[in-house]
Amino acid sequence: MNDWVHRFGGYDPADERRREALCTVGNGYFATRGAWAGAVAGEHHYPGTYLAGYYNRLADQVNDHVLENESLVNLPDWLPLTAAIDDGDWLTPENCEVVEHDQELDLLRGVLTRRFRLRDPHGREVQAVERRFASMAEPHLAGQTLAVTVLNWEGRLRLGTAVNGAVRNAGVERYRKLSGRHLTDVSATVADGNLMVAATTSQSRHRVAVATRTVAAHNGSPITEWTSWTDATSACAEVVVPVRSGDVVTAEKVAALYGSRDPGISEPLLASRTAVANARGFDQLRDAHVLAWSHLWRQFSLDLEEPFDGTLAAVRLNLFHLLQSVSPYSADTDAGVPARGLHGEAYRGHIFWDELFVFPVLTLRMPALTRALLLYRYRRLPAARLAARLAGCPGAMYPWQSGSDGREESQRLHLNPLSGRWSEDATFRQRHVGLAIAYTMWQYVELTGDLAFLGDYGAEVIVEVARFFAGLAEYDQGRDRYVIRGVVGPDEFHTGYPDQPAAGIDNNAYTNVMAVWLFGVAAKALALLPDWQRTQLVESLGLRAEELSHWDQLTRRMYVPFHDGVISQFEGYEQLSELDWEHYRAEYGDIRRLDRILEAEGQDVTAYQVSKQADVLMLLYLLPRRELRELMERLGYPLTAETIRATVEYYLARTCHGSSLSAVVHAWGLAMLDPDRALGFLEQALHSDAGDPSQTGTTAEGIHLAAMAGGADLIQRCFTGLSTSNDVLRFGPHWPGKLGTLRMVLRYRGHRLVAEVSTSGLTLTVDPGPGAPITVRCFGRTRQLKAGESHTWPSS
């Protein structure tokens, strides 16, 4: 088995859209789904190309409501490159018999190859190979080739190429009743034989342009007799070649994509036209692209020697799609970390809290990229402050779903495809997204020691989010504790209580505990700043000594609900009804979206002890056990090992895993309690998109970026016990033998490290070079390592 190649054999119309998402080629600036070259959007195919950060807003009337949705825009399609026989239609799987078909995604080189043999209704056959890539060396360019072999006929072969501007957003079925036409002022031109389409997004007024150059050959001899034309939206060209059996007709296509948000250009159409005219040929572009990928893979090296089947291949596939979604080219896009990558239109391309699961992989290998991506949140701090002020709170309230400008993009009405009914959507009450943003900023500083980032950006965000949660906390005199009411936790199903299903719930344990964590970190962040910078920030924010004192009080007096020896997901969770899980599994089979199933039955999921995904257990994911115990003890809630075990088991029995993230967090919670069960969840996380098509949910609408990164993170941090705090790099391996031996490359405090982990222990090597010694602790033993040194910590 080749762990660097992901293959799909045969042609499966029902699975093609999912395969298209998993065969996306991208480079962090743009990505193009792995659709058939020349396919039009329909039941089985959905071509889509997306530029990071290019959003547009449209409005719709639904019942008595005006819905406004901002979406990542599907751009003109540069892929059409196809063939036809005589005067027939372009050959596709829809109008031909598919005799042979397979796709091969080369993860090492970033190249997608499709091989196929088609037979038309008259029995005439062609065999073809198509290849494509989105350049990781020159982010505005893409390359494509098509080689068509004539098999059993002679006549005329027509070769066609185009840029199709007649596109809209229609990749998600439940959105299709809403507006999806984002491009206006579409114009198609042909210049010097190159095809170009430019357009403008209707509301955001971003100008985008796509230009292509295509050259062809017949049995190796160049073909120059192209016929070109344009219509209202597209630019097209074709060439007609007399052929006989055995002839080979080839085409080589280069595309250039630019948008008006790009730095260093005059205008997108001019930039695209210039780039495609001066671009090198396919082979030279591919060689540079492959070299760029080799450099990335050196930095993201994570190898497993003799793991159980499919593990290493899945890790590499997931890292590959992570790097296609966010790469060094993402630094200038101001686009954040899209939850579904650049692979489709689910969630409308919005930014959620997924960076919480993505940054641990990036920061340990490419910290400069994490730094750049975190600035997406810093730039939207004014919008978060405005949202807090409008909500009557101090500080900054970040939105659950973010897009272009940082306002709340969560939909207020949700369509249940099972019932066809619209209902109020209150998931915007997930205030914990601000906690995730503050957490990722603090973790970046812990890993890198980048105090300049903390002083210039991070501390301001951390303090403002802390002020918001301090403002949310109300004093409950009866408990002599502080409470937080009217929020939604990571679970998402419980947006309220049964009598008020959209009003939020009270005292979500995850939110309350992480708020306490944040109050402590905000004080630490201020203390780390130089006196002059701390004074300047305190004065700018009008931060009073009374606020700092109040934060300290909150770290001692926040309320956390418990019941029956476990941490309650929220206050009153245990009073909800128990679900007849056996009945629903027997009745429906797939019960991951129990909220939709129950609503279709005329019930409400808020009435039941049912969780969509990990909620309380997120605490075990984010906080090392030692740190969590210290935090809870400070609050006056001693946290025993038995309480942790009971809490994990309690929610495992009540979670339907309706989110791909659930497997990541449950694996983390089980890692030290039941390693074999943890490995089962690891497998789910690693294969959440590329596993059994019947179990991969909405992957056809875009990959689940957080789950993909989270699966790799389980290997690099969870089972190795890797964490950082107080300038110490810590390991505590509880390494499963089934994973074989791990060898991975890391970056820490300016050093490149190589870690080798197995059941026998940990060996850490620091590459030669400049930099201060680092402090490493493993199995309770601490050692300082200088550049060029290596040390082994045996497990016993």
Secondary structure in CASP SS format (residue, H / E / C, confidence):
PFRMAT SS
TARGET T0000
AUTHOR 0000-0000-0000
METHOD secondary structure of the structure
MODEL  1
M C 1.00
N C 1.00
D C 1.00
W C 1.00
V E 1.00
H E 1.00
R E 1.00
F E 1.00
G E 1.00
G C 1.00
Y C 1.00
D C 1.00
P H 1.00
A H 1.00
D H 1.00
E H 1.00
R H 1.00
R H 1.00
R H 1.00
E H 1.00
A H 1.00
L H 1.00
C C 1.00
T C 1.00
V E 1.00
G E 1.00
N C 1.00
G C 1.00
Y C 1.00
F E 1.00
A E 1.00
T E 1.00
R C 1.00
G C 1.00
A C 1.00
W C 1.00
A C 1.00
G C 1.00
A C 1.00
V C 1.00
A C 1.00
G C 1.00
E C 1.00
H C 1.00
H C 1.00
Y C 1.00
P C 1.00
G C 1.00
T E 1.00
Y E 1.00
L E 1.00
A C 1.00
G C 1.00
Y C 1.00
Y E 1.00
N E 1.00
R E 1.00
L E 1.00
A E 1.00
D E 1.00
Q E 1.00
V E 1.00
N C 1.00
D C 1.00
H E 1.00
V E 1.00
L E 1.00
E E 1.00
N E 1.00
E E 1.00
S E 1.00
L E 1.00
V C 1.00
N C 1.00
L C 1.00
P C 1.00
D E 1.00
W C 1.00
L C 1.00
P C 1.00
L E 1.00
T E 1.00
A E 1.00
A E 1.00
I E 1.00
D C 1.00
D C 1.00
G C 1.00
D C 1.00
W E 1.00
L C 1.00
T C 1.00
P C 1.00
E C 1.00
N C 1.00
C C 1.00
E E 1.00
V E 1.00
V E 1.00
E E 1.00
H E 1.00
D E 1.00
Q E 1.00
E E 1.00
L E 1.00
D E 1.00
L C 1.00
L C 1.00
R C 1.00
G C 1.00
V E 1.00
L E 1.00
T E 1.00
R E 1.00
R E 1.00
F E 1.00
R E 1.00
L E 1.00
R E 1.00
D C 1.00
P C 1.00
H C 1.00
G C 1.00
R C 1.00
E E 1.00
V E 1.00
Q E 1.00
A E 1.00
V E 1.00
E E 1.00
R E 1.00
R E 1.00
F E 1.00
A E 1.00
S C 1.00
M C 1.00
A C 1.00
E C 1.00
P C 1.00
H C 1.00
L E 1.00
A E 1.00
G E 1.00
Q E 1.00
T E 1.00
L E 1.00
A E 1.00
V E 1.00
T E 1.00
V E 1.00
L C 1.00
N C 1.00
W C 1.00
E C 1.00
G E 1.00
R E 1.00
L E 1.00
R E 1.00
L E 1.00
G E 1.00
T E 1.00
A E 1.00
V E 1.00
N E 1.00
G C 1.00
A C 1.00
V C 1.00
R C 1.00
N C 1.00
A C 1.00
G C 1.00
V C 1.00
E H 1.00
R H 1.00
Y H 1.00
R C 1.00
K C 1.00
L C 1.00
S C 1.00
G C 1.00
R C 1.00
H C 1.00
L E 1.00
T E 1.00
D E 1.00
V E 1.00
S E 1.00
A E 1.00
T E 1.00
V E 1.00
A E 1.00
D C 1.00
G C 1.00
N E 1.00
L E 1.00
M E 1.00
V E 1.00
A E 1.00
A E 1.00
T E 1.00
T E 1.00
S C 1.00
Q C 1.00
S C 1.00
R C 1.00
H C 1.00
R E 1.00
V E 1.00
A E 1.00
V E 1.00
A E 1.00
T E 1.00
R E 1.00
T E 1.00
V E 1.00
A E 1.00
A E 1.00
H E 1.00
N C 1.00
G C 1.00
S E 1.00
P E 1.00
I E 1.00
T C 1.00
E C 1.00
W C 1.00
T E 1.00
S E 1.00
W E 1.00
T E 1.00
D C 1.00
A C 1.00
T C 1.00
S C 1.00
A E 1.00
C E 1.00
A E 1.00
E E 1.00
V E 1.00
V E 1.00
V E 1.00
P E 1.00
V E 1.00
R C 1.00
S C 1.00
G C 1.00
D C 1.00
V E 1.00
V E 1.00
T E 1.00
A E 1.00
E E 1.00
K E 1.00
V E 1.00
A E 1.00
A E 1.00
L E 1.00
Y E 1.00
G E 1.00
S C 1.00
R C 1.00
D C 1.00
P C 1.00
G C 1.00
I C 1.00
S C 1.00
E C 1.00
P H 1.00
L H 1.00
L H 1.00
A H 1.00
S H 1.00
R H 1.00
T H 1.00
A H 1.00
V H 1.00
A H 1.00
N H 1.00
A C 1.00
R C 1.00
G C 1.00
F H 1.00
D H 1.00
Q H 1.00
L H 1.00
R H 1.00
D H 1.00
A H 1.00
H H 1.00
V H 1.00
L H 1.00
A H 1.00
W H 1.00
S H 1.00
H H 1.00
L H 1.00
W H 1.00
R H 1.00
Q H 1.00
F C 1.00
S C 1.00
L E 1.00
D E 1.00
L E 1.00
E E 1.00
E C 1.00
P C 1.00
F C 1.00
D C 1.00
G C 1.00
T H 1.00
L H 1.00
A H 1.00
A H 1.00
V H 1.00
R H 1.00
L H 1.00
N H 1.00
L H 1.00
F H 1.00
H H 1.00
L H 1.00
L H 1.00
Q H 1.00
S H 1.00
V C 1.00
S C 1.00
P H 1.00
Y H 1.00
S H 1.00
A H 1.00
D H 1.00
T C 1.00
D C 1.00
A C 1.00
G C 1.00
V C 1.00
P C 1.00
A C 1.00
R C 1.00
G C 1.00
L C 1.00
H C 1.00
G C 1.00
E C 1.00
A H 1.00
Y H 1.00
R H 1.00
G H 1.00
H C 1.00
I E 1.00
F C 1.00
W C 1.00
D C 1.00
E H 1.00
L H 1.00
F H 1.00
V H 1.00
F H 1.00
P H 1.00
V H 1.00
L H 1.00
T H 1.00
L C 1.00
R C 1.00
M C 1.00
P H 1.00
A H 1.00
L H 1.00
T H 1.00
R H 1.00
A H 1.00
L H 1.00
L H 1.00
L H 1.00
Y H 1.00
R H 1.00
Y H 1.00
R H 1.00
R C 1.00
L H 1.00
P H 1.00
A H 1.00
A H 1.00
R H 1.00
L H 1.00
A H 1.00
A H 1.00
R H 1.00
L H 1.00
A C 1.00
G C 1.00
C C 1.00
P C 1.00
G C 1.00
A C 1.00
M C 1.00
Y C 1.00
P C 1.00
W C 1.00
Q C 1.00
S E 1.00
G C 1.00
S C 1.00
D C 1.00
G C 1.00
R C 1.00
E C 1.00
E C 1.00
S C 1.00
Q C 1.00
R C 1.00
L E 1.00
H E 1.00
L E 1.00
N E 1.00
P C 1.00
L C 1.00
S C 1.00
G C 1.00
R E 1.00
W E 1.00
S E 1.00
E E 1.00
D C 1.00
A C 1.00
T H 1.00
F H 1.00
R H 1.00
Q C 1.00
R C 1.00
H H 1.00
V H 1.00
G H 1.00
L H 1.00
A H 1.00
I H 1.00
A H 1.00
Y H 1.00
T H 1.00
M H 1.00
W H 1.00
Q H 1.00
Y H 1.00
V H 1.00
E H 1.00
L H 1.00
T H 1.00
G C 1.00
D C 1.00
L H 1.00
A H 1.00
F H 1.00
L H 1.00
G H 1.00
D H 1.00
Y H 1.00
G H 1.00
A H 1.00
E H 1.00
V H 1.00
I H 1.00
V H 1.00
E H 1.00
V H 1.00
A H 1.00
R H 1.00
F H 1.00
F H 1.00
A H 1.00
G H 1.00
L H 1.00
A C 1.00
E E 1.00
Y E 1.00
D E 1.00
Q C 1.00
G C 1.00
R C 1.00
D C 1.00
R E 1.00
Y E 1.00
V E 1.00
I C 1.00
R C 1.00
G C 1.00
V E 1.00
V C 1.00
G C 1.00
P C 1.00
D C 1.00
E C 1.00
F C 1.00
H C 1.00
T C 1.00
G C 1.00
Y E 1.00
P C 1.00
D C 1.00
Q E 1.00
P C 1.00
A C 1.00
A C 1.00
G C 1.00
I E 1.00
D C 1.00
N C 1.00
N C 1.00
A H 1.00
Y H 1.00
T H 1.00
N H 1.00
V H 1.00
M H 1.00
A H 1.00
V H 1.00
W H 1.00
L H 1.00
F H 1.00
G H 1.00
V H 1.00
A H 1.00
A H 1.00
K H 1.00
A H 1.00
L H 1.00
A H 1.00
L H 1.00
L C 1.00
P C 1.00
D H 1.00
W H 1.00
Q H 1.00
R H 1.00
T H 1.00
Q H 1.00
L H 1.00
V H 1.00
E H 1.00
S H 1.00
L H 1.00
G C 1.00
L C 1.00
R C 1.00
A H 1.00
E H 1.00
E H 1.00
L H 1.00
S H 1.00
H H 1.00
W H 1.00
D H 1.00
Q H 1.00
L H 1.00
T H 1.00
R H 1.00
R H 1.00
M E 1.00
Y C 1.00
V C 1.00
P C 1.00
F E 1.00
H E 1.00
D C 1.00
G C 1.00
V E 1.00
I E 1.00
S C 1.00
Q C 1.00
F C 1.00
E C 1.00
G C 1.00
Y H 1.00
E H 1.00
Q H 1.00
L C 1.00
S E 1.00
E C 1.00
L C 1.00
D C 1.00
W H 1.00
E H 1.00
H H 1.00
Y H 1.00
R H 1.00
A H 1.00
E H 1.00
Y H 1.00
G C 1.00
D C 1.00
I C 1.00
R C 1.00
R C 1.00
L H 1.00
D H 1.00
R H 1.00
I H 1.00
L H 1.00
E H 1.00
A H 1.00
E C 1.00
G C 1.00
Q C 1.00
D C 1.00
V H 1.00
T H 1.00
A H 1.00
Y E 1.00
Q C 1.00
V C 1.00
S E 1.00
K C 1.00
Q C 1.00
A C 1.00
D C 1.00
V C 1.00
L C 1.00
M H 1.00
L H 1.00
L H 1.00
Y H 1.00
L H 1.00
L C 1.00
P C 1.00
R H 1.00
R H 1.00
E H 1.00
L H 1.00
R H 1.00
E H 1.00
L H 1.00
M H 1.00
E H 1.00
R H 1.00
L H 1.00
G C 1.00
Y C 1.00
P C 1.00
L C 1.00
T C 1.00
A H 1.00
E H 1.00
T H 1.00
I H 1.00
R H 1.00
A H 1.00
T H 1.00
V H 1.00
E H 1.00
Y H 1.00
Y H 1.00
L H 1.00
A C 1.00
R C 1.00
T E 1.00
C C 1.00
H C 1.00
G C 1.00
S C 1.00
S C 1.00
L H 1.00
S H 1.00
A H 1.00
V H 1.00
V H 1.00
H H 1.00
A H 1.00
W H 1.00
G H 1.00
L H 1.00
A C 1.00
M C 1.00
L C 1.00
D C 1.00
P H 1.00
D H 1.00
R H 1.00
A H 1.00
L H 1.00
G H 1.00
F H 1.00
L H 1.00
E H 1.00
Q H 1.00
A H 1.00
L H 1.00
H C 1.00
S C 1.00
D C 1.00
A C 1.00
G C 1.00
D C 1.00
P H 1.00
S H 1.00
Q H 1.00
T C 1.00
G C 1.00
T C 1.00
T H 1.00
A H 1.00
E H 1.00
G C 1.00
I C 1.00
H C 1.00
L H 1.00
A H 1.00
A H 1.00
M H 1.00
A H 1.00
G H 1.00
G H 1.00
A H 1.00
D H 1.00
L H 1.00
I H 1.00
Q H 1.00
R H 1.00
C H 1.00
F C 1.00
T C 1.00
G C 1.00
L C 1.00
S E 1.00
T E 1.00
S E 1.00
N C 1.00
D C 1.00
V E 1.00
L E 1.00
R E 1.00
F E 1.00
G C 1.00
P C 1.00
H C 1.00
W C 1.00
P C 1.00
G H 1.00
K H 1.00
L H 1.00
G C 1.00
T E 1.00
L E 1.00
R E 1.00
M E 1.00
V E 1.00
L E 1.00
R E 1.00
Y E 1.00
R C 1.00
G C 1.00
H E 1.00
R E 1.00
L E 1.00
V E 1.00
A E 1.00
E E 1.00
V E 1.00
S E 1.00
T C 1.00
S C 1.00
G E 1.00
L E 1.00
T E 1.00
L E 1.00
T E 1.00
V E 1.00
D C 1.00
P C 1.00
G C 1.00
P C 1.00
G C 1.00
A C 1.00
P C 1.00
I E 1.00
T E 1.00
V E 1.00
R E 1.00
C E 1.00
F C 1.00
G C 1.00
R E 1.00
T E 1.00
R E 1.00
Q E 1.00
L E 1.00
K C 1.00
A C 1.00
G C 1.00
E C 1.00
S E 1.00
H E 1.00
T E 1.00
W E 1.00
P E 1.00
S C 1.00
S C 1.00
END
